[in-house]
């Protein structure tokens, strides 16, 4: 697939996805949403991809939905927004359900859909200058892109509603304090730190990472006993693969494990 709004390459077992509309604040339009879905699907289906790194070019991570393109839409806006949100949501779903960990590097402002995209990673690294705002209600819209799912789980329903209703801008330090991001680094170090983390994940036990993601995602909907049953089945199933016996052997032999991802 030829991409217009993102850059996509696979190298060193890492799928690298870069938002690439810097002159338009990396705003999310139907094309970008569709391309994010396609790239996510490609990463998920390729066993050689053992980590994914999502970043952006330009001064902003993403200004959110492309309101200019929405305003210029000739057909029914409701249909266009349903299509755009649908593609966006398919991408988010794949990113969260694939085994490979997703590292997100946030530079500049992440607003609206950009905020939603920024916080849904498995590990989120923000530059010192990064800023976060939901911004949806300022345009008379409600949030999408999974923020109404993840944000209450990260920071509680009351804080989530406050950010969604007031569109208050959070600094990177505040986002770290709220547990919206995992790490804040100097601007000049963002790309290097995100790359380092993605490469570390790419050399790790991918199947175990995937199991962690599945178990944590399920934990909000299951009873204690059901969750423990899922844990038992998961740890037992992993022991049939390569990485669990290798990890155990490496620990006992006091050497670095040679994980294969399965």
GULO-118344 format. One record per residue (C-alpha): residue number from 1; residue in one letter; x, y, z. Coordinates in nm, 2 decimals, padded with zeros to 4 digits. Each point is the difference from the previous one (the first is absolute). Example, Ala and Ser with C-alpha at 12.3 -4.5 7.8 and 13.67 -1.06 7.14 Angstrom:
2
[atom 1, 'a', [01.23, -00.45, 00.78]]
[atom 2, 's', [00.14, 00.34, -00.07]]
This chain:
262
[atom 1, 'x', [00.00, 00.00, 00.00]]
[atom 2, 'x', [00.12, 00.35, -00.08]]
[atom 3, 'x', [-00.04, 00.24, 00.29]]
[atom 4, 'x', [-00.08, 00.37, -00.03]]
[atom 5, 'x', [-00.04, 00.11, 00.36]]
[atom 6, 'x', [00.24, -00.23, 00.19]]
[atom 7, 'x', [00.34, -00.15, -00.04]]
[atom 8, 'x', [00.02, -00.37, 00.06]]
[atom 9, 'x', [00.30, -00.23, 00.00]]
[atom 10, 'x', [00.10, -00.33, 00.17]]
[atom 11, 'x', [00.36, -00.02, 00.11]]
[atom 12, 'x', [00.19, -00.19, 00.28]]
[atom 13, 'x', [-00.33, -00.18, 00.09]]
[atom 14, 'x', [-00.16, 00.34, 00.07]]
[atom 15, 'x', [-00.30, 00.13, -00.20]]
[atom 16, 'x', [00.05, 00.38, -00.02]]
[atom 17, 'x', [-00.31, 00.21, -00.06]]
[atom 18, 'x', [00.05, 00.38, -00.02]]
[atom 19, 'x', [-00.28, 00.26, -00.04]]
[atom 20, 'x', [00.10, 00.20, -00.30]]
[atom 21, 'x', [-00.22, 00.30, -00.05]]
[atom 22, 'x', [00.22, 00.27, 00.17]]
[atom 23, 'x', [-00.15, 00.29, -00.19]]
[atom 24, 'x', [-00.35, -00.10, 00.12]]
[atom 25, 'x', [00.10, -00.06, 00.36]]
[atom 26, 'x', [-00.01, -00.38, -00.07]]
[atom 27, 'x', [-00.38, 00.02, 00.01]]
[atom 28, 'x', [-00.20, -00.32, -00.03]]
[atom 29, 'x', [-00.21, -00.02, -00.31]]
[atom 30, 'x', [-00.16, -00.30, -00.17]]
[atom 31, 'x', [00.32, -00.08, -00.19]]
[atom 32, 'x', [00.22, 00.00, 00.30]]
[atom 33, 'x', [-00.25, -00.20, 00.20]]
[atom 34, 'x', [-00.01, -00.26, -00.28]]
[atom 35, 'x', [00.38, -00.01, -00.03]]
[atom 36, 'x', [00.04, -00.04, 00.37]]
[atom 37, 'x', [-00.24, -00.30, -00.02]]
[atom 38, 'x', [00.20, -00.15, -00.29]]
[atom 39, 'x', [00.34, 00.04, 00.17]]
[atom 40, 'x', [-00.14, -00.14, 00.33]]
[atom 41, 'x', [-00.13, -00.30, -00.19]]
[atom 42, 'x', [00.33, -00.05, -00.18]]
[atom 43, 'x', [00.19, 00.01, 00.33]]
[atom 44, 'x', [-00.25, -00.24, 00.17]]
[atom 45, 'x', [00.02, -00.26, -00.28]]
[atom 46, 'x', [00.38, 00.01, -00.05]]
[atom 47, 'x', [00.17, -00.23, 00.26]]
[atom 48, 'x', [00.33, 00.17, -00.07]]
[atom 49, 'x', [-00.14, 00.32, 00.16]]
[atom 50, 'x', [00.06, -00.03, 00.37]]
[atom 51, 'x', [-00.05, 00.36, 00.10]]
[atom 52, 'x', [-00.16, 00.31, -00.15]]
[atom 53, 'x', [00.11, 00.36, 00.04]]
[atom 54, 'x', [-00.25, 00.28, -00.07]]
[atom 55, 'x', [00.13, 00.35, -00.03]]
[atom 56, 'x', [-00.06, 00.32, -00.20]]
[atom 57, 'x', [00.20, 00.25, -00.22]]
[atom 58, 'x', [-00.02, 00.37, 00.05]]
[atom 59, 'x', [-00.07, 00.22, 00.31]]
[atom 60, 'x', [-00.32, -00.18, 00.10]]
[atom 61, 'x', [-00.08, -00.36, 00.08]]
[atom 62, 'x', [-00.36, 00.05, -00.13]]
[atom 63, 'x', [-00.26, 00.28, 00.02]]
[atom 64, 'x', [-00.28, -00.26, -00.01]]
[atom 65, 'x', [-00.28, -00.03, -00.25]]
[atom 66, 'x', [00.05, 00.20, -00.32]]
[atom 67, 'x', [-00.28, 00.25, 00.05]]
[atom 68, 'x', [00.08, 00.18, -00.33]]
[atom 69, 'x', [-00.06, -00.31, -00.20]]
[atom 70, 'x', [-00.31, -00.07, 00.21]]
[atom 71, 'x', [-00.13, 00.35, -00.08]]
[atom 72, 'x', [00.07, -00.05, -00.37]]
[atom 73, 'x', [-00.18, -00.34, -00.02]]
[atom 74, 'x', [-00.27, 00.01, -00.27]]
[atom 75, 'x', [-00.20, -00.30, 00.12]]
[atom 76, 'x', [-00.17, -00.06, 00.34]]
[atom 77, 'x', [00.26, 00.09, 00.27]]
[atom 78, 'x', [-00.15, -00.27, 00.23]]
[atom 79, 'x', [00.08, -00.27, -00.26]]
[atom 80, 'x', [00.35, 00.13, -00.05]]
[atom 81, 'x', [00.08, 00.02, 00.37]]
[atom 82, 'x', [-00.13, -00.36, 00.04]]
[atom 83, 'x', [00.23, -00.12, -00.27]]
[atom 84, 'x', [00.30, 00.19, 00.14]]
[atom 85, 'x', [-00.06, -00.11, 00.36]]
[atom 86, 'x', [-00.06, -00.36, -00.12]]
[atom 87, 'x', [00.34, -00.02, -00.17]]
[atom 88, 'x', [00.17, 00.17, 00.29]]
[atom 89, 'x', [-00.16, -00.23, 00.25]]
[atom 90, 'x', [00.10, -00.31, -00.20]]
[atom 91, 'x', [00.36, 00.11, 00.02]]
[atom 92, 'x', [-00.02, 00.07, 00.38]]
[atom 93, 'x', [-00.16, -00.34, 00.05]]
[atom 94, 'x', [00.27, -00.18, -00.19]]
[atom 95, 'x', [00.28, 00.19, 00.17]]
[atom 96, 'x', [-00.14, -00.10, 00.34]]
[atom 97, 'x', [-00.06, -00.37, -00.08]]
[atom 98, 'x', [00.31, -00.08, -00.20]]
[atom 99, 'x', [00.28, -00.18, 00.19]]
[atom 100, 'x', [00.27, 00.25, -00.09]]
[atom 101, 'x', [00.03, 00.29, 00.25]]
[atom 102, 'x', [-00.08, 00.34, -00.13]]
[atom 103, 'x', [00.24, 00.29, 00.09]]
[atom 104, 'x', [-00.13, 00.35, -00.06]]
[atom 105, 'x', [00.23, 00.30, -00.01]]
[atom 106, 'x', [-00.19, 00.33, 00.05]]
[atom 107, 'x', [00.14, 00.33, -00.11]]
[atom 108, 'x', [-00.17, 00.34, 00.02]]
[atom 109, 'x', [-00.38, 00.01, 00.04]]
[atom 110, 'x', [-00.22, -00.30, 00.00]]
[atom 111, 'x', [-00.36, 00.12, -00.03]]
[atom 112, 'x', [-00.34, -00.16, -00.05]]
[atom 113, 'x', [00.05, -00.32, -00.20]]
[atom 114, 'x', [00.37, 00.06, 00.03]]
[atom 115, 'x', [-00.04, -00.02, 00.38]]
[atom 116, 'x', [-00.19, -00.33, -00.04]]
[atom 117, 'x', [00.27, -00.14, -00.23]]
[atom 118, 'x', [00.28, 00.12, 00.23]]
[atom 119, 'x', [-00.12, -00.17, 00.32]]
[atom 120, 'x', [-00.11, -00.34, -00.13]]
[atom 121, 'x', [00.35, -00.14, -00.04]]
[atom 122, 'x', [00.15, -00.27, 00.22]]
[atom 123, 'x', [00.28, 00.23, 00.09]]
[atom 124, 'x', [-00.03, 00.38, -00.06]]
[atom 125, 'x', [00.31, 00.22, 00.00]]
[atom 126, 'x', [-00.06, 00.38, -00.01]]
[atom 127, 'x', [00.24, 00.29, -00.07]]
[atom 128, 'x', [00.04, 00.27, 00.26]]
[atom 129, 'x', [-00.19, 00.24, -00.23]]
[atom 130, 'x', [-00.29, -00.24, -00.07]]
[atom 131, 'x', [-00.35, 00.13, 00.09]]
[atom 132, 'x', [-00.33, -00.19, 00.02]]
[atom 133, 'x', [-00.36, 00.12, -00.04]]
[atom 134, 'x', [-00.32, -00.18, -00.10]]
[atom 135, 'x', [-00.15, 00.30, -00.18]]
[atom 136, 'x', [-00.30, -00.19, -00.14]]
[atom 137, 'x', [-00.27, 00.20, 00.17]]
[atom 138, 'x', [00.15, 00.32, -00.12]]
[atom 139, 'x', [-00.12, -00.10, -00.34]]
[atom 140, 'x', [-00.33, -00.13, 00.13]]
[atom 141, 'x', [00.11, -00.36, -00.03]]
[atom 142, 'x', [00.05, -00.29, 00.24]]
[atom 143, 'x', [00.32, -00.21, 00.04]]
[atom 144, 'x', [00.09, -00.29, -00.22]]
[atom 145, 'x', [00.31, -00.21, -00.06]]
[atom 146, 'x', [-00.04, -00.20, 00.33]]
[atom 147, 'x', [00.06, 00.29, 00.24]]
[atom 148, 'x', [-00.33, -00.05, 00.18]]
[atom 149, 'x', [00.11, -00.36, 00.06]]
[atom 150, 'x', [00.37, 00.05, 00.10]]
[atom 151, 'x', [00.00, 00.33, 00.17]]
[atom 152, 'x', [-00.25, -00.09, 00.28]]
[atom 153, 'x', [00.20, -00.31, 00.07]]
[atom 154, 'x', [00.33, 00.19, 00.02]]
[atom 155, 'x', [-00.11, 00.30, 00.20]]
[atom 156, 'x', [-00.36, -00.07, 00.13]]
[atom 157, 'x', [-00.34, 00.11, -00.13]]
[atom 158, 'x', [00.00, 00.34, 00.18]]
[atom 159, 'x', [00.33, 00.12, -00.14]]
[atom 160, 'x', [-00.08, -00.14, -00.34]]
[atom 161, 'x', [-00.33, 00.19, -00.02]]
[atom 162, 'x', [00.18, 00.32, 00.12]]
[atom 163, 'x', [00.25, -00.02, -00.28]]
[atom 164, 'x', [-00.27, -00.08, -00.26]]
[atom 165, 'x', [-00.23, 00.27, 00.11]]
[atom 166, 'x', [00.25, 00.28, 00.05]]
[atom 167, 'x', [00.26, -00.09, -00.26]]
[atom 168, 'x', [00.27, 00.11, 00.24]]
[atom 169, 'x', [00.35, -00.03, -00.14]]
[atom 170, 'x', [00.23, -00.23, 00.19]]
[atom 171, 'x', [00.38, 00.04, 00.00]]
[atom 172, 'x', [00.22, -00.31, -00.05]]
[atom 173, 'x', [00.07, 00.01, 00.37]]
[atom 174, 'x', [-00.37, 00.00, 00.09]]
[atom 175, 'x', [-00.06, -00.28, -00.25]]
[atom 176, 'x', [00.27, -00.20, 00.18]]
[atom 177, 'x', [-00.15, 00.08, 00.34]]
[atom 178, 'x', [-00.35, -00.11, -00.13]]
[atom 179, 'x', [00.16, -00.33, -00.14]]
[atom 180, 'x', [-00.11, 00.09, -00.35]]
[atom 181, 'x', [00.36, -00.04, -00.12]]
[atom 182, 'x', [00.27, -00.23, 00.14]]
[atom 183, 'x', [00.31, 00.21, -00.04]]
[atom 184, 'x', [00.10, 00.36, -00.08]]
[atom 185, 'x', [00.33, 00.08, -00.16]]
[atom 186, 'x', [00.18, 00.30, -00.14]]
[atom 187, 'x', [-00.12, 00.10, -00.35]]
[atom 188, 'x', [00.34, -00.09, -00.16]]
[atom 189, 'x', [-00.01, -00.35, 00.16]]
[atom 190, 'x', [-00.36, -00.10, -00.11]]
[atom 191, 'x', [00.08, -00.18, -00.32]]
[atom 192, 'x', [00.30, -00.18, 00.14]]
[atom 193, 'x', [-00.18, -00.11, 00.31]]
[atom 194, 'x', [-00.31, -00.12, -00.19]]
[atom 195, 'x', [00.22, -00.19, -00.25]]
[atom 196, 'x', [00.20, -00.16, 00.28]]
[atom 197, 'x', [-00.32, -00.12, 00.18]]
[atom 198, 'x', [-00.15, -00.14, -00.32]]
[atom 199, 'x', [00.32, -00.19, -00.09]]
[atom 200, 'x', [00.01, -00.14, 00.36]]
[atom 201, 'x', [-00.36, -00.13, -00.04]]
[atom 202, 'x', [00.09, -00.14, -00.35]]
[atom 203, 'x', [00.26, -00.22, 00.16]]
[atom 204, 'x', [-00.23, -00.12, 00.28]]
[atom 205, 'x', [-00.26, -00.28, 00.05]]
[atom 206, 'x', [-00.27, 00.13, -00.23]]
[atom 207, 'x', [-00.25, -00.28, 00.09]]
[atom 208, 'x', [00.04, 00.09, 00.36]]
[atom 209, 'x', [-00.05, 00.37, -00.07]]
[atom 210, 'x', [-00.32, -00.09, -00.19]]
[atom 211, 'x', [-00.12, -00.21, 00.29]]
[atom 212, 'x', [00.05, 00.30, 00.24]]
[atom 213, 'x', [-00.20, 00.22, -00.23]]
[atom 214, 'x', [-00.29, -00.25, -00.02]]
[atom 215, 'x', [-00.01, -00.06, 00.37]]
[atom 216, 'x', [00.01, 00.36, 00.10]]
[atom 217, 'x', [-00.27, 00.09, -00.26]]
[atom 218, 'x', [-00.22, -00.28, 00.14]]
[atom 219, 'x', [00.05, 00.08, 00.36]]
[atom 220, 'x', [-00.26, 00.28, 00.02]]
[atom 221, 'x', [-00.28, -00.23, -00.11]]
[atom 222, 'x', [00.08, -00.32, 00.18]]
[atom 223, 'x', [-00.04, -00.13, 00.36]]
[atom 224, 'x', [00.30, -00.08, 00.20]]
[atom 225, 'x', [-00.04, -00.37, -00.05]]
[atom 226, 'x', [-00.05, 00.03, -00.37]]
[atom 227, 'x', [00.30, 00.22, -00.04]]
[atom 228, 'x', [00.21, -00.24, 00.20]]
[atom 229, 'x', [-00.12, -00.29, -00.23]]
[atom 230, 'x', [00.10, 00.21, -00.30]]
[atom 231, 'x', [00.34, 00.06, 00.16]]
[atom 232, 'x', [00.05, -00.38, 00.06]]
[atom 233, 'x', [-00.09, -00.08, -00.36]]
[atom 234, 'x', [00.22, 00.27, -00.14]]
[atom 235, 'x', [00.32, -00.08, 00.20]]
[atom 236, 'x', [-00.05, -00.37, -00.08]]
[atom 237, 'x', [-00.05, 00.06, -00.37]]
[atom 238, 'x', [00.31, 00.22, -00.01]]
[atom 239, 'x', [00.21, -00.28, 00.14]]
[atom 240, 'x', [-00.06, -00.21, -00.31]]
[atom 241, 'x', [00.18, 00.26, -00.22]]
[atom 242, 'x', [00.36, 00.08, -00.04]]
[atom 243, 'x', [00.04, 00.32, 00.21]]
[atom 244, 'x', [-00.12, -00.12, 00.34]]
[atom 245, 'x', [00.23, -00.31, 00.02]]
[atom 246, 'x', [00.28, 00.22, -00.14]]
[atom 247, 'x', [-00.06, 00.28, 00.26]]
[atom 248, 'x', [-00.01, -00.25, 00.29]]
[atom 249, 'x', [00.32, -00.17, -00.13]]
[atom 250, 'x', [00.18, 00.33, -00.05]]
[atom 251, 'x', [-00.09, 00.11, 00.36]]
[atom 252, 'x', [00.13, -00.32, 00.15]]
[atom 253, 'x', [00.32, 00.01, -00.21]]
[atom 254, 'x', [00.05, 00.37, 00.07]]
[atom 255, 'x', [00.01, 00.11, -00.37]]
[atom 256, 'x', [-00.20, 00.23, -00.23]]
[atom 257, 'x', [-00.30, -00.18, -00.15]]
[atom 258, 'x', [-00.03, -00.04, -00.37]]
[atom 259, 'x', [-00.37, 00.07, -00.06]]
[atom 260, 'x', [-00.16, -00.09, -00.33]]
[atom 261, 'x', [-00.34, 00.17, 00.06]]
[atom 262, 'x', [-00.20, -00.32, 00.03]]
